[in-house]
Amino acid sequence: MKTQNVTLSLPRALLKKVKIVAAKRETSVSALLAASREEIVRRDDDYEAAMPRVLARIRKGYNLGTWWRSRSHRAPG
């Protein structure tokens, strides 16, 4: 895959923590950040793919059947 460099500004405290996480995972900061961005894009793609199905189900509605309260739960009178 062809890559392109980007410039990213992070608060120093966050960058320090990112470096620690990357070291624990034995990877680079760049690879760690790329993986997290890929996950965001994947989730967004999944959301976009699911939304038409969800909206179709909402429009169709659900058959919940007929539901009656028992006599003990009816209003007095």
Secondary structure, DSSP 4 states (H G I P E B T S, - for coil): -----------HHHHHHHHHHHHHTTS-HHHHHHHHHHHHHHHHHHHHHHHHHHHHHHHH----------GGGSPP-
